[in-house]
Amino acid sequence: MGLDKIRANLVEPVKTDNLQLVKSLCNYLYVFLSKGANKGFTALDPKQRKKDLDSIFAWSYAWGLGGSLNEQGKDYFDTTVKDCFKGVNLPPSYTCFDYFYDLKREKCFKAWDTKVE
């Protein structure tokens, strides 16, 4: 669904192909879910693990597929992401591209400006 929306009428300043976008999504998932000392995916509680997985996938989907879009495209794609991932509780203000998922500490979406000035 996301690839169809992107290819239908959205603008990428640097053109990509579908395989690149899917690989990007998978790369984000790999980083989040890889075992290691610096990784935050450590929840043992099944409910928390599901919440984390759903949130990680939503964020990876948004950035992996939509990260190459121009600002107008990101605004439009934000609606698609929020429609696809209603159960994830993405913040309603701004777009999904304005947030990151804090996997290590608070286990919630936080605005980028709390991390980067």
The first five atom37 places (N, CA, C, CB, O) and aatype in JSON, in Angstrom:
{
  "aatype": [12, 7, 10, 3, 11, 9, 1, 0, 2, 10, 19, 6, 14, 19, 11, 16, 3, 2, 10, 5, 10, 19, 11, 15, 10, 4, 2, 18, 10, 18, 19, 13, 10, 15, 11, 7, 0, 2, 11, 7, 13, 16, 0, 10, 3, 14, 11, 5, 1, 11, 11, 3, 10, 3, 15, 9, 13, 0, 17, 15, 18, 0, 17, 7, 10, 7, 7, 15, 10, 2, 6, 5, 7, 11, 3, 18, 13, 3, 16, 16, 19, 11, 3, 4, 13, 11, 7, 19, 2, 10, 14, 14, 15, 18, 16, 4, 13, 3, 18, 13, 18, 3, 10, 11, 1, 6, 11, 4, 13, 11, 0, 17, 3, 16, 11, 19, 6],
  "atom_mask": [
    [1, 1, 1, 1, 1],
    [1, 1, 1, 0, 1],
    [1, 1, 1, 1, 1],
    [1, 1, 1, 1, 1],
    [1, 1, 1, 1, 1],
    [1, 1, 1, 1, 1],
    [1, 1, 1, 1, 1],
    [1, 1, 1, 1, 1],
    [1, 1, 1, 1, 1],
    [1, 1, 1, 1, 1],
    [1, 1, 1, 1, 1],
    [1, 1, 1, 1, 1],
    [1, 1, 1, 1, 1],
    [1, 1, 1, 1, 1],
    [1, 1, 1, 1, 1],
    [1, 1, 1, 1, 1],
    [1, 1, 1, 1, 1],
    [1, 1, 1, 1, 1],
    [1, 1, 1, 1, 1],
    [1, 1, 1, 1, 1],
    [1, 1, 1, 1, 1],
    [1, 1, 1, 1, 1],
    [1, 1, 1, 1, 1],
    [1, 1, 1, 1, 1],
    [1, 1, 1, 1, 1],
    [1, 1, 1, 1, 1],
    [1, 1, 1, 1, 1],
    [1, 1, 1, 1, 1],
    [1, 1, 1, 1, 1],
    [1, 1, 1, 1, 1],
    [1, 1, 1, 1, 1],
    [1, 1, 1, 1, 1],
    [1, 1, 1, 1, 1],
    [1, 1, 1, 1, 1],
    [1, 1, 1, 1, 1],
    [1, 1, 1, 0, 1],
    [1, 1, 1, 1, 1],
    [1, 1, 1, 1, 1],
    [1, 1, 1, 1, 1],
    [1, 1, 1, 0, 1],
    [1, 1, 1, 1, 1],
    [1, 1, 1, 1, 1],
    [1, 1, 1, 1, 1],
    [1, 1, 1, 1, 1],
    [1, 1, 1, 1, 1],
    [1, 1, 1, 1, 1],
    [1, 1, 1, 1, 1],
    [1, 1, 1, 1, 1],
    [1, 1, 1, 1, 1],
    [1, 1, 1, 1, 1],
    [1, 1, 1, 1, 1],
    [1, 1, 1, 1, 1],
    [1, 1, 1, 1, 1],
    [1, 1, 1, 1, 1],
    [1, 1, 1, 1, 1],
    [1, 1, 1, 1, 1],
    [1, 1, 1, 1, 1],
    [1, 1, 1, 1, 1],
    [1, 1, 1, 1, 1],
    [1, 1, 1, 1, 1],
    [1, 1, 1, 1, 1],
    [1, 1, 1, 1, 1],
    [1, 1, 1, 1, 1],
    [1, 1, 1, 0, 1],
    [1, 1, 1, 1, 1],
    [1, 1, 1, 0, 1],
    [1, 1, 1, 0, 1],
    [1, 1, 1, 1, 1],
    [1, 1, 1, 1, 1],
    [1, 1, 1, 1, 1],
    [1, 1, 1, 1, 1],
    [1, 1, 1, 1, 1],
    [1, 1, 1, 0, 1],
    [1, 1, 1, 1, 1],
    [1, 1, 1, 1, 1],
    [1, 1, 1, 1, 1],
    [1, 1, 1, 1, 1],
    [1, 1, 1, 1, 1],
    [1, 1, 1, 1, 1],
    [1, 1, 1, 1, 1],
    [1, 1, 1, 1, 1],
    [1, 1, 1, 1, 1],
    [1, 1, 1, 1, 1],
    [1, 1, 1, 1, 1],
    [1, 1, 1, 1, 1],
    [1, 1, 1, 1, 1],
    [1, 1, 1, 0, 1],
    [1, 1, 1, 1, 1],
    [1, 1, 1, 1, 1],
    [1, 1, 1, 1, 1],
    [1, 1, 1, 1, 1],
    [1, 1, 1, 1, 1],
    [1, 1, 1, 1, 1],
    [1, 1, 1, 1, 1],
    [1, 1, 1, 1, 1],
    [1, 1, 1, 1, 1],
    [1, 1, 1, 1, 1],
    [1, 1, 1, 1, 1],
    [1, 1, 1, 1, 1],
    [1, 1, 1, 1, 1],
    [1, 1, 1, 1, 1],
    [1, 1, 1, 1, 1],
    [1, 1, 1, 1, 1],
    [1, 1, 1, 1, 1],
    [1, 1, 1, 1, 1],
    [1, 1, 1, 1, 1],
    [1, 1, 1, 1, 1],
    [1, 1, 1, 1, 1],
    [1, 1, 1, 1, 1],
    [1, 1, 1, 1, 1],
    [1, 1, 1, 1, 1],
    [1, 1, 1, 1, 1],
    [1, 1, 1, 1, 1],
    [1, 1, 1, 1, 1],
    [1, 1, 1, 1, 1],
    [1, 1, 1, 1, 1],
    [1, 1, 1, 1, 1]
  ],
  "atom_positions": [
    [[0.82, -1.19, 0.0], [0.0, 0.0, 0.0], [0.87, 1.26, 0.0], [-0.93, -0.01, 1.2], [0.6, 2.19, -0.76]],
    [[1.89, 1.3, 0.84], [2.75, 2.46, 0.92], [3.51, 2.73, -0.37], [0.0, 0.0, 0.0], [3.61, 3.88, -0.8]],
    [[4.03, 1.69, -0.97], [4.75, 1.86, -2.23], [3.83, 2.38, -3.33], [5.38, 0.53, -2.67], [4.23, 3.22, -4.13]],
    [[2.6, 1.88, -3.36], [1.64, 2.36, -4.35], [1.36, 3.84, -4.18], [0.33, 1.56, -4.25], [1.28, 4.58, -5.16]],
    [[1.21, 4.29, -2.93], [0.97, 5.71, -2.67], [2.15, 6.55, -3.12], [0.69, 5.94, -1.17], [1.98, 7.61, -3.74]],
    [[3.35, 6.09, -2.81], [4.55, 6.83, -3.17], [4.69, 6.95, -4.68], [5.8, 6.16, -2.58], [4.98, 8.02, -5.2]],
    [[4.48, 5.85, -5.38], [4.65, 5.84, -6.84], [3.51, 6.54, -7.57], [4.77, 4.41, -7.33], [3.68, 6.95, -8.72]],
    [[2.36, 6.68, -6.92], [1.2, 7.27, -7.59], [1.41, 8.75, -7.92], [-0.03, 7.12, -6.73], [1.2, 9.17, -9.06]],
    [[1.81, 9.53, -6.93], [1.9, 10.96, -7.21], [2.79, 11.74, -6.24], [0.55, 11.55, -7.19], [2.67, 12.96, -6.15]],
    [[3.67, 11.07, -5.53], [4.54, 11.78, -4.6], [5.92, 12.01, -5.22], [4.67, 10.99, -3.28], [6.33, 11.3, -6.14]],
    [[6.62, 13.01, -4.71], [7.88, 13.43, -5.31], [9.06, 13.05, -4.42], [7.88, 14.94, -5.56], [9.07, 13.33, -3.22]],
    [[10.04, 12.4, -5.02], [11.32, 12.1, -4.37], [12.38, 12.96, -5.06], [11.68, 10.54, -4.46], [12.6, 12.82, -6.26]],
    [[13.04, 13.85, -4.32], [14.1, 14.65, -4.95], [15.2, 13.79, -5.58], [14.72, 15.59, -3.93], [15.74, 14.13, -6.63]],
    [[15.51, 12.68, -4.93], [16.45, 11.7, -5.49], [15.64, 10.42, -5.69], [17.72, 11.46, -4.53], [15.15, 9.82, -4.74]],
    [[15.51, 10.02, -6.93], [14.67, 8.87, -7.28], [15.19, 7.57, -6.66], [14.58, 8.71, -8.8], [16.39, 7.34, -6.56]],
    [[14.25, 6.75, -6.24], [14.56, 5.42, -5.7], [13.73, 4.4, -6.47], [14.28, 5.34, -4.15], [12.84, 4.76, -7.24]],
    [[14.03, 3.14, -6.24], [13.14, 2.1, -6.76], [12.56, 1.34, -5.57], [13.9, 1.12, -7.74], [13.02, 1.5, -4.44]],
    [[11.56, 0.54, -5.82], [10.84, -0.14, -4.74], [11.75, -1.01, -3.89], [9.74, -0.99, -5.32], [11.61, -1.04, -2.67]],
    [[12.68, -1.71, -4.52], [13.57, -2.58, -3.77], [14.44, -1.79, -2.79], [14.44, -3.38, -4.72], [14.69, -2.25, -1.68]],
    [[14.89, -0.61, -3.2], [15.69, 0.22, -2.3], [14.88, 0.6, -1.06], [16.17, 1.49, -3.03], [15.39, 0.57, 0.06]],
    [[13.63, 0.96, -1.27], [12.8, 1.38, -0.15], [12.52, 0.23, 0.81], [11.49, 1.96, -0.66], [12.57, 0.41, 2.03]],
    [[12.23, -0.93, 0.28], [11.98, -2.1, 1.14], [13.26, -2.49, 1.88], [11.46, -3.31, 0.29], [13.2, -2.84, 3.06]],
    [[14.38, -2.42, 1.21], [15.66, -2.73, 1.87], [15.94, -1.73, 2.99], [16.82, -2.71, 0.85], [16.45, -2.11, 4.05]],
    [[15.61, -0.49, 2.76], [15.79, 0.53, 3.8], [14.92, 0.22, 5.02], [15.44, 1.93, 3.25], [15.39, 0.32, 6.15]],
    [[13.67, -0.15, 4.79], [12.78, -0.54, 5.88], [13.39, -1.71, 6.66], [11.38, -0.92, 5.33], [13.43, -1.7, 7.89]],
    [[13.87, -2.71, 5.94], [14.48, -3.9, 6.58], [15.76, -3.53, 7.34], [14.8, -4.97, 5.52], [16.03, -4.1, 8.4]],
    [[16.53, -2.6, 6.82], [17.75, -2.17, 7.51], [17.42, -1.52, 8.85], [18.55, -1.2, 6.64], [18.1, -1.77, 9.85]],
    [[16.39, -0.68, 8.88], [15.97, -0.09, 10.15], [15.55, -1.17, 11.13], [14.81, 0.91, 9.92], [15.93, -1.13, 12.3]],
    [[14.76, -2.12, 10.67], [14.33, -3.21, 11.56], [15.53, -3.99, 12.08], [13.37, -4.15, 10.83], [15.57, -4.35, 13.26]],
    [[16.48, -4.25, 11.22], [17.67, -5.0, 11.62], [18.41, -4.27, 12.75], [18.61, -5.2, 10.42], [18.82, -4.89, 13.73]],
    [[18.57, -2.98, 12.6], [19.29, -2.2, 13.63], [18.54, -2.24, 14.94], [19.48, -0.75, 13.17], [19.14, -2.46, 15.99]],
    [[17.23, -2.02, 14.9], [16.44, -2.02, 16.14], [16.4, -3.37, 16.82], [15.04, -1.56, 15.84], [16.42, -3.45, 18.05]],
    [[16.35, -4.44, 16.05], [16.1, -5.76, 16.62], [17.34, -6.62, 16.8], [15.14, -6.48, 15.76], [17.25, -7.71, 17.38]],
    [[18.5, -6.16, 16.33], [19.73, -6.93, 16.49], [20.11, -7.02, 17.96], [20.88, -6.3, 15.69], [19.9, -6.08, 18.73]],
    [[20.65, -8.15, 18.33], [21.09, -8.32, 19.71], [22.4, -7.57, 19.89], [21.26, -9.83, 20.06], [23.24, -7.51, 18.99]],
    [[22.57, -7.01, 21.06], [23.79, -6.29, 21.36], [23.61, -5.41, 22.58], [0.0, 0.0, 0.0], [22.48, -5.14, 23.01]],
    [[24.71, -4.96, 23.12], [24.68, -4.18, 24.35], [24.0, -2.83, 24.17], [26.08, -3.98, 24.85], [23.41, -2.31, 25.12]],
    [[24.06, -2.25, 23.0], [23.5, -0.92, 22.78], [22.08, -0.93, 22.25], [24.36, -0.16, 21.84], [21.53, 0.13, 21.96]],
    [[21.49, -2.07, 22.13], [20.15, -2.16, 21.58], [19.13, -2.09, 22.71], [19.97, -3.46, 20.78], [19.39, -2.52, 23.83]],
    [[17.96, -1.53, 22.41], [16.96, -1.33, 23.44], [15.86, -2.37, 23.46], [0.0, 0.0, 0.0], [15.03, -2.36, 24.37]],
    [[15.82, -3.26, 22.48], [14.74, -4.23, 22.41], [15.01, -5.37, 23.39], [14.57, -4.78, 20.98], [15.55, -6.41, 23.03]],
    [[14.62, -5.15, 24.64], [14.92, -6.11, 25.69], [13.7, -6.5, 26.53], [15.99, -5.56, 26.58], [13.83, -7.29, 27.47]],
    [[12.55, -5.95, 26.21], [11.35, -6.21, 27.03], [11.03, -7.7, 27.08], [10.14, -5.43, 26.47], [11.07, -8.39, 26.06]],
    [[10.71, -8.18, 28.26], [10.34, -9.58, 28.45], [8.83, -9.74, 28.51], [10.98, -10.14, 29.72], [8.3, -10.8, 28.16]],
    [[8.13, -8.71, 28.96], [6.69, -8.74, 29.05], [6.08, -8.81, 27.64], [6.16, -7.5, 29.82], [6.39, -7.97, 26.8]],
    [[5.22, -9.81, 27.38], [4.66, -9.98, 26.02], [3.92, -8.74, 25.5], [3.71, -11.17, 26.01], [4.03, -8.42, 24.32]],
    [[3.17, -8.06, 26.37], [2.45, -6.86, 25.93], [3.43, -5.75, 25.52], [1.52, -6.36, 27.05], [3.24, -5.08, 24.52]],
    [[4.48, -5.58, 26.32], [5.48, -4.55, 26.01], [6.25, -4.9, 24.74], [6.45, -4.36, 27.18], [6.56, -4.02, 23.93]],
    [[6.57, -6.17, 24.56], [7.27, -6.61, 23.35], [6.42, -6.32, 22.1], [7.6, -8.12, 23.43], [6.94, -5.85, 21.09]],
    [[5.11, -6.61, 22.19], [4.23, -6.35, 21.05], [4.15, -4.85, 20.76], [2.81, -6.9, 21.32], [4.23, -4.43, 19.61]],
    [[4.01, -4.05, 21.82], [3.97, -2.59, 21.64], [5.25, -2.1, 20.99], [3.76, -1.88, 23.0], [5.21, -1.3, 20.05]],
    [[6.39, -2.58, 21.48], [7.69, -2.18, 20.93], [7.82, -2.6, 19.46], [8.83, -2.78, 21.75], [8.23, -1.81, 18.62]],
    [[7.47, -3.85, 19.17], [7.56, -4.34, 17.78], [6.66, -3.55, 16.84], [7.2, -5.82, 17.72], [7.09, -3.17, 15.75]],
    [[5.43, -3.31, 17.26], [4.51, -2.54, 16.42], [5.03, -1.12, 16.18], [3.11, -2.49, 17.07], [4.97, -0.61, 15.06]],
    [[5.54, -0.51, 17.22], [6.05, 0.86, 17.11], [7.31, 0.93, 16.26], [6.33, 1.44, 18.5], [7.48, 1.84, 15.45]],
    [[8.2, -0.04, 16.45], [9.43, -0.1, 15.66], [9.08, -0.31, 14.18], [10.35, -1.24, 16.16], [9.68, 0.32, 13.31]],
    [[8.13, -1.18, 13.92], [7.77, -1.43, 12.52], [7.13, -0.18, 11.9], [6.81, -2.62, 12.43], [7.43, 0.16, 10.76]],
    [[6.25, 0.49, 12.64], [5.62, 1.71, 12.11], [6.66, 2.77, 11.79], [4.59, 2.27, 13.12], [6.61, 3.39, 10.73]],
    [[7.61, 2.98, 12.7], [8.67, 3.97, 12.47], [9.54, 3.57, 11.28], [9.54, 4.13, 13.74], [9.87, 4.41, 10.44]],
    [[9.9, 2.3, 11.2], [10.74, 1.81, 10.1], [10.0, 1.91, 8.77], [11.16, 0.35, 10.36], [10.6, 2.23, 7.75]],
    [[8.71, 1.65, 8.79], [7.88, 1.77, 7.59], [7.86, 3.22, 7.11], [6.43, 1.28, 7.88], [8.07, 3.5, 5.93]],
    [[7.61, 4.13, 8.05], [7.55, 5.55, 7.68], [8.86, 6.02, 7.09], [7.19, 6.39, 8.91], [8.88, 6.62, 6.01]],
    [[9.96, 5.76, 7.78], [11.25, 6.26, 7.34], [11.85, 5.44, 6.21], [12.21, 6.29, 8.49], [12.5, 5.99, 5.31]],
    [[11.65, 4.14, 6.24], [12.19, 3.29, 5.18], [11.55, 3.55, 3.84], [0.0, 0.0, 0.0], [12.24, 3.59, 2.81]],
    [[10.25, 3.73, 3.83], [9.54, 3.98, 2.58], [9.43, 5.47, 2.27], [8.17, 3.36, 2.62], [9.59, 5.88, 1.12]],
    [[9.15, 6.28, 3.27], [8.86, 7.69, 3.03], [9.99, 8.66, 3.28], [0.0, 0.0, 0.0], [9.84, 9.86, 3.04]],
    [[11.12, 8.17, 3.75], [12.23, 9.07, 4.08], [12.81, 9.81, 2.89], [0.0, 0.0, 0.0], [13.44, 10.85, 3.07]],
    [[12.61, 9.3, 1.7], [13.18, 9.93, 0.5], [12.22, 10.95, -0.14], [13.54, 8.86, -0.53], [12.55, 11.55, -1.17]],
    [[11.05, 11.15, 0.46], [10.07, 12.07, -0.11], [10.39, 13.52, 0.23], [8.66, 11.73, 0.39], [11.07, 13.8, 1.22]],
    [[9.9, 14.44, -0.59], [10.02, 15.85, -0.26], [9.03, 16.17, 0.87], [9.75, 16.76, -1.52], [8.26, 15.3, 1.28]],
    [[9.05, 17.39, 1.38], [8.21, 17.74, 2.54], [6.72, 17.56, 2.27], [8.48, 19.18, 2.95], [6.0, 17.05, 3.14]],
    [[6.25, 17.96, 1.11], [4.83, 17.77, 0.78], [4.49, 16.29, 0.72], [4.49, 18.45, -0.56], [3.42, 15.88, 1.18]],
    [[5.37, 15.49, 0.16], [5.15, 14.05, 0.09], [5.11, 13.42, 1.46], [0.0, 0.0, 0.0], [4.3, 12.53, 1.73]],
    [[5.99, 13.88, 2.35], [6.0, 13.36, 3.72], [4.69, 13.7, 4.43], [7.2, 13.91, 4.51], [4.16, 12.89, 5.18]],
    [[4.19, 14.91, 4.2], [2.91, 15.29, 4.82], [1.79, 14.37, 4.35], [2.56, 16.77, 4.48], [0.96, 13.93, 5.15]],
    [[1.77, 14.07, 3.06], [0.74, 13.18, 2.51], [0.95, 11.74, 2.99], [0.77, 13.23, 0.96], [-0.01, 11.07, 3.36]],
    [[2.18, 11.27, 2.99], [2.48, 9.9, 3.4], [2.21, 9.69, 4.89], [3.94, 9.55, 3.08], [1.9, 8.57, 5.31]],
    [[2.31, 10.74, 5.68], [2.01, 10.68, 7.1], [0.6, 10.14, 7.33], [2.16, 12.07, 7.74], [0.38, 9.33, 8.23]],
    [[-0.35, 10.58, 6.52], [-1.73, 10.1, 6.64], [-1.8, 8.61, 6.38], [-2.64, 10.85, 5.66], [-2.51, 7.89, 7.08]],
    [[-1.07, 8.14, 5.39], [-1.04, 6.71, 5.07], [-0.48, 5.91, 6.24], [-0.22, 6.46, 3.8], [-1.04, 4.89, 6.62]],
    [[0.62, 6.39, 6.8], [1.25, 5.68, 7.93], [0.3, 5.64, 9.12], [2.58, 6.37, 8.33], [0.12, 4.59, 9.73]],
    [[-0.3, 6.77, 9.44], [-1.21, 6.8, 10.59], [-2.45, 5.95, 10.37], [-1.62, 8.24, 10.89], [-2.98, 5.39, 11.33]],
    [[-2.91, 5.83, 9.13], [-4.05, 4.95, 8.83], [-3.66, 3.48, 8.95], [-4.58, 5.23, 7.41], [-4.45, 2.66, 9.44]],
    [[-2.46, 3.14, 8.51], [-2.0, 1.74, 8.56], [-1.68, 1.28, 9.98], [-0.77, 1.57, 7.69], [-1.82, 0.1, 10.29]],
    [[-1.26, 2.19, 10.84], [-0.79, 1.83, 12.17], [-1.58, 2.54, 13.26], [0.7, 2.15, 12.31], [-1.0, 3.19, 14.14]],
    [[-2.88, 2.43, 13.21], [-3.75, 3.1, 14.18], [-3.5, 2.62, 15.61], [-5.21, 2.89, 13.82], [-3.6, 3.41, 16.55]],
    [[-3.18, 1.36, 15.79], [-2.98, 0.81, 17.12], [-1.66, 1.2, 17.77], [0.0, 0.0, 0.0], [-1.43, 0.89, 18.94]],
    [[-0.8, 1.88, 17.04], [0.52, 2.23, 17.55], [0.5, 3.52, 18.36], [1.5, 2.35, 16.41], [1.43, 3.79, 19.12]],
    [[-0.53, 4.31, 18.21], [-0.65, 5.59, 18.92], [0.45, 6.57, 18.54], [-0.62, 5.35, 20.4], [1.1, 7.16, 19.41]],
    [[0.65, 6.73, 17.25], [1.55, 7.79, 16.79], [0.97, 9.13, 17.24], [1.74, 7.75, 15.22], [-0.25, 9.32, 17.17]],
    [[1.8, 10.04, 17.69], [1.27, 11.34, 18.14], [0.51, 12.03, 17.0], [2.43, 12.25, 18.63], [0.97, 12.04, 15.86]],
    [[-0.66, 12.59, 17.3], [-1.47, 13.2, 16.25], [-0.94, 14.54, 15.74], [-2.87, 13.4, 16.75], [-1.21, 14.93, 14.61]],
    [[-0.18, 15.23, 16.58], [0.35, 16.52, 16.14], [1.58, 16.3, 15.28], [0.68, 17.42, 17.35], [2.36, 15.37, 15.5]],
    [[1.74, 17.14, 14.31], [2.84, 17.07, 13.35], [2.76, 15.77, 12.55], [4.21, 17.17, 14.08], [1.7, 15.14, 12.49]],
    [[3.88, 15.36, 11.94], [3.87, 14.13, 11.14], [4.66, 13.04, 11.85], [4.45, 14.4, 9.72], [5.37, 13.3, 12.82]],
    [[4.53, 11.83, 11.35], [5.28, 10.71, 11.94], [6.79, 10.9, 11.77], [4.84, 9.38, 11.3], [7.57, 10.26, 12.46]],
    [[7.19, 11.78, 10.85], [8.61, 12.04, 10.62], [9.2, 12.98, 11.67], [8.81, 12.62, 9.23], [10.41, 13.2, 11.7]],
    [[8.36, 13.54, 12.51], [8.82, 14.46, 13.56], [9.08, 13.74, 14.88], [7.8, 15.55, 13.76], [9.36, 14.39, 15.89]],
    [[8.97, 12.41, 14.88], [9.12, 11.62, 16.1], [10.06, 10.44, 15.91], [7.76, 11.13, 16.57], [10.26, 9.95, 14.8]],
    [[10.63, 10.0, 17.02], [11.39, 8.76, 17.04], [10.81, 7.91, 18.17], [12.94, 9.02, 17.24], [10.15, 8.44, 19.07]],
    [[11.06, 6.62, 18.12], [10.56, 5.74, 19.17], [11.68, 5.52, 20.17], [10.05, 4.38, 18.59], [12.73, 4.95, 19.84]],
    [[11.47, 5.96, 21.39], [12.46, 5.83, 22.45], [12.38, 4.41, 23.02], [12.25, 6.9, 23.58], [11.64, 4.14, 23.97]],
    [[13.16, 3.53, 22.43], [13.12, 2.12, 22.79], [13.89, 1.83, 24.07], [13.67, 1.28, 21.66], [13.58, 0.88, 24.78]],
    [[14.89, 2.64, 24.37], [15.75, 2.36, 25.52], [15.18, 2.8, 26.86], [17.08, 3.01, 25.32], [15.38, 2.13, 27.87]],
    [[14.47, 3.93, 26.88], [14.06, 4.46, 28.17], [12.54, 4.45, 28.37], [14.56, 5.87, 28.33], [12.01, 3.64, 29.14]],
    [[11.85, 5.34, 27.68], [10.44, 5.56, 27.98], [9.47, 4.71, 27.18], [10.13, 6.98, 27.75], [8.28, 4.67, 27.5]],
    [[9.95, 4.02, 26.14], [9.1, 3.13, 25.33], [7.89, 3.88, 24.77], [8.63, 1.94, 26.18], [6.75, 3.43, 24.88]],
    [[8.17, 5.04, 24.15], [7.1, 5.82, 23.54], [7.7, 6.69, 22.43], [6.38, 6.71, 24.61], [8.92, 6.81, 22.3]],
    [[6.82, 7.28, 21.63], [7.27, 8.2, 20.6], [7.58, 9.55, 21.24], [6.2, 8.35, 19.48], [6.81, 10.06, 22.05]],
    [[8.72, 10.11, 20.86], [9.13, 11.41, 21.37], [9.54, 12.29, 20.2], [10.31, 11.26, 22.39], [10.01, 11.8, 19.17]],
    [[9.35, 13.57, 20.36], [9.72, 14.51, 19.31], [11.23, 14.54, 19.13], [9.19, 15.93, 19.63], [11.98, 14.46, 20.09]],
    [[11.66, 14.65, 17.87], [13.09, 14.72, 17.57], [13.74, 15.88, 18.31], [13.33, 14.86, 16.07], [14.9, 15.78, 18.71]],
    [[13.02, 16.98, 18.49], [13.65, 18.16, 19.12], [13.97, 17.94, 20.59], [12.74, 19.37, 18.98], [14.63, 18.78, 21.2]],
    [[13.53, 16.82, 21.18], [13.97, 16.49, 22.53], [15.36, 15.86, 22.52], [12.97, 15.55, 23.21], [16.03, 15.78, 23.55]],
    [[15.78, 15.4, 21.34], [17.07, 14.74, 21.19], [18.07, 15.6, 20.4], [16.89, 13.39, 20.5], [19.27, 15.61, 20.69]],
    [[17.56, 16.33, 19.41], [18.41, 17.14, 18.53], [17.85, 18.56, 18.54], [18.46, 16.55, 17.07], [16.66, 18.77, 18.31]],
    [[18.71, 19.52, 18.81], [18.25, 20.93, 18.83], [17.94, 21.42, 17.44], [19.29, 21.84, 19.47], [17.54, 22.57, 17.27]]
  ]
}
